[in-house]
């Protein structure tokens, strides 16, 4: 086999691979995966020299030499053919089929939520039982109605269904979690959705009161905070779901998410465990843990 001038290969990398690469210093960067699939991150893949050869690295994925890449993604059948392609600086174009069209945006009929609310207080999920122990059934039922929470019998137990309703009253989607009677998630069971994104239920909103200034991470925490402290609260539904947070919001992140939220929203995050004198605070606690601690200890 002929010697390959890998420095020349590196210079010709976009031509040889057909990938949309941009040069930055000694390396190439691309907003795509090794397969050529488009990606939102501009440096998802990197083409560089390593140990005298050209390599393609996917951030968070595989890394492979240009020879291996040609055989896996470049339509080359053997190592010999890959060497030949590199020696001749053969250019190629990767055909990436367009993604299938997304289903049209849909919202859940409000009558579905109205029907489910008839179950409140009749079927008692674990979170309802835990809240009733602290606040009484009447108050718990009131806030289940206000925050659009309903129970649902499933194969794994009784689910607590959090309905995400936007500022226009449109029901965007559901999130279903099973809690035990102490109000804690059953950890071996993941949250689920019936009205999924793949079916077109892609509307975006926070959980709870959309006009609320006080923002927490979980749906349960928003409920505990409004029942304990009063006022309006909303939840992002996850530590990474921060796209709807604005400058007007005051944030009460889970303790282990404080640094990441403060980096994104400097000056908006409250160190609630210090402000509220929560001496027993654990590394992953949230404001709901504080309220449970206060209620349990009659503070």
BALOBA-1460 file (C-alpha; in Angstrom, 3 decimals):
// residues 299
<rec num="1" residu="x" x="0.000" y="0.000" z="0.000"/>
<rec num="2" residu="x" x="1.164" y="3.498" z="-0.777"/>
<rec num="3" residu="x" x="2.124" y="5.931" z="1.949"/>
<rec num="4" residu="x" x="-0.623" y="8.369" z="2.845"/>
<rec num="5" residu="x" x="0.157" y="12.038" z="3.364"/>
<rec num="6" residu="x" x="-2.157" y="12.526" z="6.353"/>
<rec num="7" residu="x" x="-1.374" y="16.227" z="6.568"/>
<rec num="8" residu="x" x="-2.753" y="16.588" z="3.050"/>
<rec num="9" residu="x" x="-5.736" y="14.421" z="4.026"/>
<rec num="10" residu="x" x="-6.416" y="16.762" z="6.950"/>
<rec num="11" residu="x" x="-6.339" y="19.769" z="4.623"/>
<rec num="12" residu="x" x="-8.797" y="18.048" z="2.269"/>
<rec num="13" residu="x" x="-11.011" y="16.537" z="4.996"/>
<rec num="14" residu="x" x="-14.311" y="18.261" z="4.006"/>
<rec num="15" residu="x" x="-13.790" y="17.171" z="0.388"/>
<rec num="16" residu="x" x="-12.850" y="13.602" z="1.281"/>
<rec num="17" residu="x" x="-15.715" y="13.096" z="3.739"/>
<rec num="18" residu="x" x="-18.391" y="15.321" z="2.268"/>
<rec num="19" residu="x" x="-19.108" y="16.559" z="5.794"/>
<rec num="20" residu="x" x="-19.904" y="20.273" z="6.417"/>
<rec num="21" residu="x" x="-16.721" y="21.070" z="8.366"/>
<rec num="22" residu="x" x="-15.301" y="24.454" z="9.354"/>
<rec num="23" residu="x" x="-11.630" y="25.045" z="10.141"/>
<rec num="24" residu="x" x="-10.659" y="26.392" z="13.558"/>
<rec num="25" residu="x" x="-6.895" y="26.465" z="14.043"/>
<rec num="26" residu="x" x="-5.386" y="22.993" z="13.586"/>
<rec num="27" residu="x" x="-8.720" y="21.149" z="13.615"/>
<rec num="28" residu="x" x="-12.016" y="20.939" z="11.735"/>
<rec num="29" residu="x" x="-15.368" y="21.245" z="13.476"/>
<rec num="30" residu="x" x="-18.855" y="20.325" z="12.314"/>
<rec num="31" residu="x" x="-22.480" y="20.711" z="13.401"/>
<rec num="32" residu="x" x="-23.268" y="17.090" z="12.632"/>
<rec num="33" residu="x" x="-22.643" y="13.567" z="13.845"/>
<rec num="34" residu="x" x="-20.096" y="11.147" z="12.393"/>
<rec num="35" residu="x" x="-22.863" y="9.797" z="10.159"/>
<rec num="36" residu="x" x="-23.493" y="13.278" z="8.745"/>
<rec num="37" residu="x" x="-26.778" y="13.677" z="10.631"/>
<rec num="38" residu="x" x="-27.232" y="17.413" z="11.382"/>
<rec num="39" residu="x" x="-26.805" y="18.525" z="14.983"/>
<rec num="40" residu="x" x="-27.412" y="21.842" z="16.775"/>
<rec num="41" residu="x" x="-23.987" y="21.932" z="18.421"/>
<rec num="42" residu="x" x="-21.362" y="23.529" z="16.132"/>
<rec num="43" residu="x" x="-18.511" y="21.385" z="17.501"/>
<rec num="44" residu="x" x="-20.361" y="18.055" z="17.657"/>
<rec num="45" residu="x" x="-17.592" y="16.422" z="15.627"/>
<rec num="46" residu="x" x="-13.895" y="17.283" z="15.423"/>
<rec num="47" residu="x" x="-11.402" y="16.299" z="12.723"/>
<rec num="48" residu="x" x="-7.802" y="16.418" z="13.885"/>
<rec num="49" residu="x" x="-4.341" y="14.843" z="13.759"/>
<rec num="50" residu="x" x="-3.519" y="12.279" z="16.447"/>
<rec num="51" residu="x" x="-0.417" y="10.068" z="16.521"/>
<rec num="52" residu="x" x="0.376" y="11.026" z="12.935"/>
<rec num="53" residu="x" x="-3.046" y="10.070" z="11.527"/>
<rec num="54" residu="x" x="-6.351" y="11.807" z="10.938"/>
<rec num="55" residu="x" x="-9.164" y="11.085" z="13.369"/>
<rec num="56" residu="x" x="-12.817" y="12.057" z="13.576"/>
<rec num="57" residu="x" x="-14.235" y="12.429" z="17.089"/>
<rec num="58" residu="x" x="-17.889" y="12.834" z="18.017"/>
<rec num="59" residu="x" x="-18.458" y="14.692" z="21.283"/>
<rec num="60" residu="x" x="-20.240" y="12.223" z="23.559"/>
<rec num="61" residu="x" x="-20.018" y="9.498" z="20.901"/>
<rec num="62" residu="x" x="-17.525" y="7.377" z="18.988"/>
<rec num="63" residu="x" x="-14.041" y="8.292" z="17.825"/>
<rec num="64" residu="x" x="-12.452" y="6.658" z="14.786"/>
<rec num="65" residu="x" x="-9.624" y="6.991" z="12.331"/>
<rec num="66" residu="x" x="-10.387" y="8.308" z="8.868"/>
<rec num="67" residu="x" x="-9.819" y="4.749" z="7.537"/>
<rec num="68" residu="x" x="-12.502" y="3.326" z="9.848"/>
<rec num="69" residu="x" x="-14.811" y="6.258" z="9.062"/>
<rec num="70" residu="x" x="-14.555" y="5.629" z="5.318"/>
<rec num="71" residu="x" x="-15.473" y="1.977" z="5.799"/>
<rec num="72" residu="x" x="-18.384" y="2.678" z="8.171"/>
<rec num="73" residu="x" x="-19.859" y="5.850" z="6.672"/>
<rec num="74" residu="x" x="-18.021" y="6.603" z="3.432"/>
<rec num="75" residu="x" x="-19.181" y="3.688" z="1.333"/>
<rec num="76" residu="x" x="-15.715" y="2.094" z="1.105"/>
<rec num="77" residu="x" x="-15.647" y="-1.695" z="1.344"/>
<rec num="78" residu="x" x="-12.117" y="-2.501" z="2.504"/>
<rec num="79" residu="x" x="-9.005" y="-1.072" z="4.096"/>
<rec num="80" residu="x" x="-7.233" y="-1.251" z="0.700"/>
<rec num="81" residu="x" x="-9.997" y="0.765" z="-0.941"/>
<rec num="82" residu="x" x="-9.891" y="3.281" z="1.934"/>
<rec num="83" residu="x" x="-6.145" y="3.756" z="1.461"/>
<rec num="84" residu="x" x="-6.702" y="4.198" z="-2.258"/>
<rec num="85" residu="x" x="-9.406" y="6.805" z="-1.660"/>
<rec num="86" residu="x" x="-7.139" y="8.758" z="0.673"/>
<rec num="87" residu="x" x="-4.159" y="8.548" z="-1.672"/>
<rec num="88" residu="x" x="-6.251" y="9.894" z="-4.540"/>
<rec num="89" residu="x" x="-8.093" y="12.431" z="-2.322"/>
<rec num="90" residu="x" x="-11.370" y="11.048" z="-3.633"/>
<rec num="91" residu="x" x="-14.215" y="13.434" z="-2.972"/>
<rec num="92" residu="x" x="-17.638" y="12.205" z="-1.914"/>
<rec num="93" residu="x" x="-21.046" y="13.526" z="-0.966"/>
<rec num="94" residu="x" x="-23.070" y="12.006" z="1.841"/>
<rec num="95" residu="x" x="-26.771" y="11.825" z="1.084"/>
<rec num="96" residu="x" x="-28.712" y="12.514" z="4.271"/>
<rec num="97" residu="x" x="-32.426" y="11.808" z="3.855"/>
<rec num="98" residu="x" x="-34.636" y="14.524" z="5.372"/>
<rec num="99" residu="x" x="-36.243" y="13.659" z="8.715"/>
<rec num="100" residu="x" x="-39.869" y="12.566" z="8.570"/>
<rec num="101" residu="x" x="-42.302" y="15.476" z="8.933"/>
<rec num="102" residu="x" x="-43.434" y="16.155" z="12.461"/>
<rec num="103" residu="x" x="-47.104" y="15.507" z="13.164"/>
<rec num="104" residu="x" x="-49.173" y="18.693" z="13.369"/>
<rec num="105" residu="x" x="-49.211" y="20.412" z="16.751"/>
<rec num="106" residu="x" x="-52.096" y="19.184" z="18.869"/>
<rec num="107" residu="x" x="-53.650" y="20.138" z="22.201"/>
<rec num="108" residu="x" x="-55.633" y="17.875" z="24.508"/>
<rec num="109" residu="x" x="-59.362" y="18.553" z="24.621"/>
<rec num="110" residu="x" x="-60.161" y="20.408" z="27.849"/>
<rec num="111" residu="x" x="-63.075" y="17.999" z="28.363"/>
<rec num="112" residu="x" x="-60.502" y="15.218" z="28.924"/>
<rec num="113" residu="x" x="-59.075" y="17.087" z="31.920"/>
<rec num="114" residu="x" x="-62.553" y="18.007" z="33.176"/>
<rec num="115" residu="x" x="-63.555" y="14.341" z="33.095"/>
<rec num="116" residu="x" x="-60.404" y="13.271" z="34.950"/>
<rec num="117" residu="x" x="-60.993" y="15.819" z="37.715"/>
<rec num="118" residu="x" x="-64.075" y="13.889" z="38.823"/>
<rec num="119" residu="x" x="-61.670" y="11.259" z="40.200"/>
<rec num="120" residu="x" x="-60.051" y="13.710" z="42.654"/>
<rec num="121" residu="x" x="-60.739" y="12.530" z="46.215"/>
<rec num="122" residu="x" x="-62.455" y="9.393" z="44.937"/>
<rec num="123" residu="x" x="-59.278" y="7.655" z="43.771"/>
<rec num="124" residu="x" x="-56.446" y="8.616" z="46.111"/>
<rec num="125" residu="x" x="-52.902" y="8.541" z="44.773"/>
<rec num="126" residu="x" x="-49.878" y="8.482" z="47.083"/>
<rec num="127" residu="x" x="-49.204" y="12.209" z="46.816"/>
<rec num="128" residu="x" x="-52.839" y="13.021" z="47.644"/>
<rec num="129" residu="x" x="-52.657" y="10.823" z="50.756"/>
<rec num="130" residu="x" x="-49.396" y="12.464" z="51.891"/>
<rec num="131" residu="x" x="-50.736" y="15.992" z="51.379"/>
<rec num="132" residu="x" x="-54.015" y="15.165" z="53.097"/>
<rec num="133" residu="x" x="-52.080" y="14.029" z="56.155"/>
<rec num="134" residu="x" x="-50.467" y="17.469" z="56.409"/>
<rec num="135" residu="x" x="-53.132" y="19.821" z="55.045"/>
<rec num="136" residu="x" x="-56.408" y="17.890" z="55.166"/>
<rec num="137" residu="x" x="-58.436" y="16.431" z="52.298"/>
<rec num="138" residu="x" x="-60.476" y="19.548" z="51.616"/>
<rec num="139" residu="x" x="-57.408" y="21.737" z="51.007"/>
<rec num="140" residu="x" x="-55.662" y="18.976" z="49.040"/>
<rec num="141" residu="x" x="-58.678" y="18.535" z="46.741"/>
<rec num="142" residu="x" x="-58.877" y="22.304" z="46.250"/>
<rec num="143" residu="x" x="-55.261" y="22.529" z="45.120"/>
<rec num="144" residu="x" x="-55.486" y="19.399" z="42.965"/>
<rec num="145" residu="x" x="-58.271" y="21.167" z="41.054"/>
<rec num="146" residu="x" x="-56.413" y="24.480" z="40.904"/>
<rec num="147" residu="x" x="-53.116" y="22.963" z="39.767"/>
<rec num="148" residu="x" x="-54.711" y="20.462" z="37.374"/>
<rec num="149" residu="x" x="-53.634" y="17.237" z="39.073"/>
<rec num="150" residu="x" x="-55.634" y="14.021" z="38.836"/>
<rec num="151" residu="x" x="-55.236" y="10.347" z="39.874"/>
<rec num="152" residu="x" x="-55.123" y="7.455" z="37.416"/>
<rec num="153" residu="x" x="-55.104" y="3.712" z="38.085"/>
<rec num="154" residu="x" x="-52.355" y="1.942" z="36.125"/>
<rec num="155" residu="x" x="-50.742" y="-1.499" z="36.056"/>
<rec num="156" residu="x" x="-47.968" y="-0.296" z="38.398"/>
<rec num="157" residu="x" x="-50.153" y="1.503" z="40.914"/>
<rec num="158" residu="x" x="-52.069" y="4.769" z="41.179"/>
<rec num="159" residu="x" x="-50.412" y="7.505" z="39.143"/>
<rec num="160" residu="x" x="-50.384" y="11.187" z="39.976"/>
<rec num="161" residu="x" x="-51.088" y="12.945" z="36.667"/>
<rec num="162" residu="x" x="-49.749" y="16.485" z="36.290"/>
<rec num="163" residu="x" x="-51.462" y="18.296" z="33.411"/>
<rec num="164" residu="x" x="-49.532" y="21.136" z="31.791"/>
<rec num="165" residu="x" x="-52.024" y="23.882" z="30.945"/>
<rec num="166" residu="x" x="-50.706" y="27.021" z="29.233"/>
<rec num="167" residu="x" x="-51.695" y="30.645" z="29.804"/>
<rec num="168" residu="x" x="-54.408" y="30.384" z="27.142"/>
<rec num="169" residu="x" x="-56.002" y="27.421" z="28.908"/>
<rec num="170" residu="x" x="-54.762" y="24.882" z="26.350"/>
<rec num="171" residu="x" x="-53.855" y="21.477" z="27.786"/>
<rec num="172" residu="x" x="-50.424" y="20.770" z="26.304"/>
<rec num="173" residu="x" x="-49.459" y="17.381" z="27.728"/>
<rec num="174" residu="x" x="-49.465" y="15.151" z="30.796"/>
<rec num="175" residu="x" x="-46.764" y="13.785" z="33.119"/>
<rec num="176" residu="x" x="-47.477" y="10.703" z="35.219"/>
<rec num="177" residu="x" x="-45.545" y="9.761" z="38.373"/>
<rec num="178" residu="x" x="-46.262" y="7.154" z="41.053"/>
<rec num="179" residu="x" x="-45.670" y="8.197" z="44.665"/>
<rec num="180" residu="x" x="-45.880" y="6.119" z="47.804"/>
<rec num="181" residu="x" x="-48.115" y="7.220" z="50.687"/>
<rec num="182" residu="x" x="-45.281" y="9.242" z="52.228"/>
<rec num="183" residu="x" x="-45.271" y="11.442" z="49.112"/>
<rec num="184" residu="x" x="-41.967" y="10.155" z="47.720"/>
<rec num="185" residu="x" x="-41.475" y="8.855" z="44.203"/>
<rec num="186" residu="x" x="-41.169" y="5.126" z="43.719"/>
<rec num="187" residu="x" x="-37.673" y="5.311" z="42.279"/>
<rec num="188" residu="x" x="-37.712" y="2.191" z="40.108"/>
<rec num="189" residu="x" x="-40.672" y="3.600" z="38.138"/>
<rec num="190" residu="x" x="-40.008" y="6.356" z="35.629"/>
<rec num="191" residu="x" x="-42.366" y="9.192" z="34.797"/>
<rec num="192" residu="x" x="-44.460" y="8.580" z="31.692"/>
<rec num="193" residu="x" x="-46.676" y="10.462" z="29.255"/>
<rec num="194" residu="x" x="-49.815" y="9.285" z="27.490"/>
<rec num="195" residu="x" x="-50.109" y="12.344" z="25.235"/>
<rec num="196" residu="x" x="-46.638" y="12.120" z="23.704"/>
<rec num="197" residu="x" x="-44.537" y="14.389" z="21.490"/>
<rec num="198" residu="x" x="-44.593" y="11.766" z="18.739"/>
<rec num="199" residu="x" x="-48.373" y="12.194" z="18.568"/>
<rec num="200" residu="x" x="-48.029" y="15.952" z="18.192"/>
<rec num="201" residu="x" x="-48.454" y="17.095" z="21.799"/>
<rec num="202" residu="x" x="-45.430" y="19.403" z="21.732"/>
<rec num="203" residu="x" x="-46.894" y="22.573" z="23.251"/>
<rec num="204" residu="x" x="-44.612" y="24.259" z="25.774"/>
<rec num="205" residu="x" x="-45.472" y="25.712" z="29.150"/>
<rec num="206" residu="x" x="-44.510" y="25.381" z="32.780"/>
<rec num="207" residu="x" x="-46.517" y="23.355" z="35.227"/>
<rec num="208" residu="x" x="-48.762" y="25.231" z="37.624"/>
<rec num="209" residu="x" x="-49.708" y="28.896" z="37.560"/>
<rec num="210" residu="x" x="-48.252" y="30.374" z="34.370"/>
<rec num="211" residu="x" x="-48.135" y="33.929" z="35.748"/>
<rec num="212" residu="x" x="-46.194" y="32.856" z="38.863"/>
<rec num="213" residu="x" x="-42.876" y="34.562" z="39.639"/>
<rec num="214" residu="x" x="-41.648" y="31.783" z="41.945"/>
<rec num="215" residu="x" x="-40.155" y="28.891" z="39.980"/>
<rec num="216" residu="x" x="-39.045" y="25.455" z="41.195"/>
<rec num="217" residu="x" x="-38.001" y="22.299" z="39.395"/>
<rec num="218" residu="x" x="-40.587" y="19.613" z="40.161"/>
<rec num="219" residu="x" x="-44.366" y="19.638" z="39.982"/>
<rec num="220" residu="x" x="-44.639" y="18.214" z="43.506"/>
<rec num="221" residu="x" x="-42.441" y="21.030" z="44.851"/>
<rec num="222" residu="x" x="-44.643" y="23.707" z="43.269"/>
<rec num="223" residu="x" x="-47.660" y="22.138" z="44.948"/>
<rec num="224" residu="x" x="-46.026" y="21.850" z="48.373"/>
<rec num="225" residu="x" x="-44.752" y="25.433" z="48.217"/>
<rec num="226" residu="x" x="-48.076" y="26.994" z="47.309"/>
<rec num="227" residu="x" x="-49.904" y="24.990" z="49.995"/>
<rec num="228" residu="x" x="-47.301" y="25.793" z="52.663"/>
<rec num="229" residu="x" x="-46.162" y="29.331" z="51.794"/>
<rec num="230" residu="x" x="-49.147" y="30.574" z="49.774"/>
<rec num="231" residu="x" x="-48.861" y="32.582" z="46.571"/>
<rec num="232" residu="x" x="-48.458" y="31.257" z="43.051"/>
<rec num="233" residu="x" x="-45.728" y="28.805" z="42.040"/>
<rec num="234" residu="x" x="-44.746" y="27.087" z="38.818"/>
<rec num="235" residu="x" x="-42.357" y="24.247" z="37.950"/>
<rec num="236" residu="x" x="-40.078" y="23.678" z="34.983"/>
<rec num="237" residu="x" x="-40.597" y="19.918" z="35.142"/>
<rec num="238" residu="x" x="-36.863" y="19.187" z="35.061"/>
<rec num="239" residu="x" x="-33.514" y="20.764" z="35.859"/>
<rec num="240" residu="x" x="-32.702" y="21.203" z="32.155"/>
<rec num="241" residu="x" x="-36.117" y="22.602" z="31.170"/>
<rec num="242" residu="x" x="-35.153" y="26.245" z="31.595"/>
<rec num="243" residu="x" x="-36.037" y="27.727" z="28.186"/>
<rec num="244" residu="x" x="-39.199" y="29.438" z="29.506"/>
<rec num="245" residu="x" x="-37.487" y="31.165" z="32.449"/>
<rec num="246" residu="x" x="-37.400" y="34.958" z="32.098"/>
<rec num="247" residu="x" x="-35.755" y="37.847" z="33.950"/>
<rec num="248" residu="x" x="-38.935" y="38.308" z="35.996"/>
<rec num="249" residu="x" x="-38.707" y="34.925" z="37.688"/>
<rec num="250" residu="x" x="-37.299" y="34.159" z="41.138"/>
<rec num="251" residu="x" x="-35.748" y="30.695" z="41.144"/>
<rec num="252" residu="x" x="-35.687" y="28.117" z="43.945"/>
<rec num="253" residu="x" x="-33.637" y="25.300" z="42.383"/>
<rec num="254" residu="x" x="-32.958" y="21.897" z="43.875"/>
<rec num="255" residu="x" x="-29.792" y="22.244" z="45.912"/>
<rec num="256" residu="x" x="-27.683" y="20.161" z="43.477"/>
<rec num="257" residu="x" x="-28.912" y="22.305" z="40.537"/>
<rec num="258" residu="x" x="-28.144" y="25.657" z="42.150"/>
<rec num="259" residu="x" x="-24.761" y="26.185" z="40.464"/>
<rec num="260" residu="x" x="-26.018" y="25.358" z="36.960"/>
<rec num="261" residu="x" x="-29.149" y="27.534" z="37.311"/>
<rec num="262" residu="x" x="-27.182" y="30.423" z="38.835"/>
<rec num="263" residu="x" x="-24.704" y="30.247" z="35.922"/>
<rec num="264" residu="x" x="-27.601" y="30.567" z="33.446"/>
<rec num="265" residu="x" x="-29.617" y="33.106" z="35.448"/>
<rec num="266" residu="x" x="-27.172" y="35.062" z="37.622"/>
<rec num="267" residu="x" x="-28.751" y="36.863" z="40.548"/>
<rec num="268" residu="x" x="-32.138" y="35.144" z="40.188"/>
<rec num="269" residu="x" x="-31.503" y="32.034" z="42.290"/>
<rec num="270" residu="x" x="-32.303" y="31.851" z="45.993"/>
<rec num="271" residu="x" x="-30.211" y="29.794" z="48.426"/>
<rec num="272" residu="x" x="-33.429" y="28.877" z="50.173"/>
<rec num="273" residu="x" x="-31.802" y="26.307" z="52.499"/>
<rec num="274" residu="x" x="-29.697" y="29.097" z="54.023"/>
<rec num="275" residu="x" x="-32.444" y="31.717" z="54.031"/>
<rec num="276" residu="x" x="-34.920" y="29.359" z="55.687"/>
<rec num="277" residu="x" x="-32.486" y="27.888" z="58.225"/>
<rec num="278" residu="x" x="-32.837" y="24.339" z="56.891"/>
<rec num="279" residu="x" x="-30.076" y="22.727" z="58.942"/>
<rec num="280" residu="x" x="-30.973" y="19.186" z="57.863"/>
<rec num="281" residu="x" x="-30.712" y="19.975" z="54.132"/>
<rec num="282" residu="x" x="-29.217" y="17.197" z="52.020"/>
<rec num="283" residu="x" x="-27.210" y="17.653" z="48.826"/>
<rec num="284" residu="x" x="-30.199" y="16.828" z="46.583"/>
<rec num="285" residu="x" x="-33.015" y="18.362" z="48.647"/>
<rec num="286" residu="x" x="-35.561" y="20.788" z="47.214"/>
<rec num="287" residu="x" x="-38.056" y="23.187" z="48.842"/>
<rec num="288" residu="x" x="-40.601" y="20.358" z="49.150"/>
<rec num="289" residu="x" x="-38.160" y="18.515" z="51.419"/>
<rec num="290" residu="x" x="-37.972" y="21.637" z="53.571"/>
<rec num="291" residu="x" x="-41.764" y="21.915" z="53.884"/>
<rec num="292" residu="x" x="-42.042" y="18.202" z="54.730"/>
<rec num="293" residu="x" x="-39.330" y="18.639" z="57.376"/>
<rec num="294" residu="x" x="-41.160" y="21.621" z="58.863"/>
<rec num="295" residu="x" x="-44.535" y="19.883" z="58.857"/>
<rec num="296" residu="x" x="-43.167" y="16.638" z="60.290"/>
<rec num="297" residu="x" x="-41.340" y="18.412" z="63.085"/>
<rec num="298" residu="x" x="-44.220" y="20.857" z="63.755"/>
<rec num="299" residu="x" x="-41.938" y="23.849" z="63.332"/>
